[in-house]
Amino acid sequence: MANVILVGAQWGDEGKGKIIDVLTEKSEIVVRTQGGNNAGHTVYLGKDKYVLHLIPSGILRKDKVCVIANGVVLDPVGLVKELDGLSALGVSVTPSNLQISETAHVVFPWHRELDGAREVKKGNDRIGTTKRGIGPTYGDKAARVGFRMIDLIHRERFPVKLRERLIENNEVIESLGGTPLNYETVLAEYTIAADRLRPFVTNTVVYLYEATRRGANILFEGAQGTFLDLDHGTYPYVTSSNTTSGGACTGSGVPPNRMDRVMGVLKAYTTRVGEGPLPSENSEISDMLHGMGREFGATTGRARRCGWFDAVATRHATMVNGIDELAITNVDGLDTLKTLRVCVAYKVDGRVLRHMPNDCEVLARCEPIWEVFPGWETPTDQITSWGDLPVNCRHYLLSISQMTGARLTITSVGPAREQTMFL
């Protein structure tokens, strides 16, 4: 399998957690490279549902090592709750199968307070953040005033540094009309979390270097999707980290010449959570999917915005990520439709665009140019072989793969492991 970077080729929520779980069977190590607990990966094993936020879904397989790398921003209190939740479900998590980078940055309560206050202040111009404090934490990291895990677990340094930063941030919180945070409360809560996490914290860059030297198979996973990337997404309606394949290198410390291929995960249609343009958005398909109980966020429970497949967007994702292979998920969500539409180009201001504009205001005015495909109008969720899928279904999937510009290698017709087909 070698070293594989797995990226979301749309706006996130493409089903990466399930694909990661499947690919982990052939991997030794699974590395989470960026983002925070503002994203969730949902994996179904039999009747059990596992919702993970910071820990890679590879933790659900025995004899695999999971790494939370340096590019992640980590809420230690939230991570302890996640560990407890896995323990309650019978999943053993120890320093032998989970390692946390000592240079990952730490999310604090003031980050969440500032995140929420700034979003309220923006009013109709809000981004749609989850208010988990991710953006402000990355902001502190860029401003060089952040805490890293190495600071959190240092018993003498942490209380001193915490007091300094809390005084400064309380002034900002009060200026925004919020309630200042209590030093003793935050210190106690984060000290408990630090004591719990200390055995897991290590130099993960050295660990991954040694793993690549001995030829280990490593799977790199990120949070969110291509169009939430800070540099390549629909700015400003993006997250605060690099969700594209380049982020896997900077977020793990593994250099580009040690990566072997990039796999892009995408749905057979399009969704996004939060604000920002979505050219192929369609109320009909949105109502249908929500009525089926689909497309609600694993982290927030928010209903996702839904639309037809956008081939313009996924072509762009292939370009900026260097995607070699595709995994198309949620195919069964389209089983009842007589016809399907695919956005093959945009029309705006009298022009036809075959690439995404960088200006969000222009993208918001884009009208889709459609290509229509016949549906298959038969259930696919029990099918386990590519050759047994309806002809129209295979034609549709190969067509959107060709439009995207990468080779289709995996198709998924449901959330379970056994609902996955390899071409």
Secondary structure, DSSP 8 states (H G I E B T S, - for coil): ---EEEEESSSS-SSHHHHHHHHGGG-SEEEE-SB-TT--EEEEETTEEEEESSS-GGGGSTT-EEEE-TTBEE-HHHHHHHHHHHHHTT----TTTEEEETT-EE--HHHHHHHHHHHHHHGGG-----SSSHHHHHHHHHHT---BHHHHT-TTHHHHHHHHHHHHHHHHHHHTT-----HHHHHHHHHHHHHHHGGGEE-HHHHHHHHHHTT--EEEE-SS-GGG-TTTSSTTSS-SS--STHHHHHTTS--GGG--EEEEEEESSEEE-SSS--TTB-HHHHHHHHHTT--B-TTT--B-EEESEEHHHHHHHHHHHT--EEEEE-GGGGTT-SEEEEEEEEEETTEEESS--S-HHHHHH-EEEEEEEE---S--TT--SGGGS-HHHHHHHHHHHHHHTSEEEEEESSSBGGGEEE-
